[in-house]
Amino acid sequence: MPHFVGIYNADGTTLGEVAYVAKKLLGRGSCALCDITHGWTGRRRDFDTACSSAGIEWTLLHRDEATPEQLAAAGPLPAVIKNDNDAWLLVLGPDELDACSGDPAALASRLGSK
């Protein structure tokens, strides 16, 4: 089963979460991966369902939780990476995540072809 690591363009601290929500509400920033995996009340069930149906396993990290090696492979955030023979590889970048338009099934479809 493929295992992917998603890295949000947000910090996981309380201050980071508050700053992200404020930017999103003001229309000054967002994270396409956040839009796919979470709604206003928490993690989206349809995200878990889409990934389970596609046989995809995840680790989801905020940028302050990722290792320097993961961040280097990811480049601009948000991003999806995977480990291949002890090397981190970029799978999907910000533009590809934006193209999913917040749809977990679209993300699962894109990852299924990787």
N, C-alpha and C positions, 0 to 999 in steps of 0.2 A: 504494500500500500504506500503510495507516495506521501512523503512528509515535507510540508512546506513551512517556512517561517515568514510570517507577515510582520512588517515593521511599520507601525503607525507614525505619522508625522505629528506627534504630540508626546509630551512627557507624561509619565505615569504618576507623578506626584499630585497631591491635592491641588497645589497651586497650578500645576500644568494642566490639569483637567478643567479647572475653573477658567483659566486663560483660553483654552481651546473652545469651550462653550461660549464664552464672551465673543471671541472672534467669529465663530460660526453665526451667532445671533446677529452680529453687526454686519455680516456679509464680508468680512475681511480675511477670511481663511477657512479652510476645511481640509479634511483628509478623506480621500476617496475610499481608502480601506476602512476607515471608521464608518462611513456611510453604508458600506456593504455588510459589515459585521455587527453594527450596533444601531439601535434606534434610541429614542429619547428615554426609554425605560430600561435599557440594558441590552444585553446580547440578543440578537435576532434569532428566533427559532428557525426561520426559513434559511438562515445561513447554515446552521448546524444540520438541518435536513438536507440541503443541497450538497453539502460536503460529504455527509454520510452516504447519500445515494450514489455519489461519484467515487466513493472509496478514497477520499482525501483526508489526511490527518494534518493538523495544524499545531503550531506554536505561534501565539500572537504576542508581540512585544511592543512596548513603547520605545521610542528612540533612546531614552535614558536607560533602558534595560538591555539593549542590544550590546554585543561585544564590538570592539573596534574592527575586528575582521568582518563581522556581519555588516556593519555600517559601511565599510569600504566596498564590499561587494554590492550592496544595495544602491549606493550613489544617492541621487535625489530621492527623498521620501514623499509619499509612502512607497513601499516596495514589497515584493514577494521574492524570497530567495530560497535556495535549497542547498544542502550539502551533498557534494558528489566527490567521493574519494578524498575526504578531508579538505576539500576546497569549497568555499561558498560561491555560488553562482547566482546571478540575477535571473529571475524568471519573468517577472512583470514589473514594469516601472510605473511612475505616476500617470503617464498618458494612457497606458493600457488599463490601469485601474479606473481612471476617469471614464473610459469607454464602456465600462460595465454599467454605468449609470445607476450605481447603488444596488444592482440586482445580484443577489448571491448565486442564482442559477447561471448568470452570464459569467461570473468569476469561475465557478466550477467547470463550466464548459471550456473556458480558455485554459485552465490548468489541466484539464483532461487531455488536451492536445500537446502538453509539454512533456 
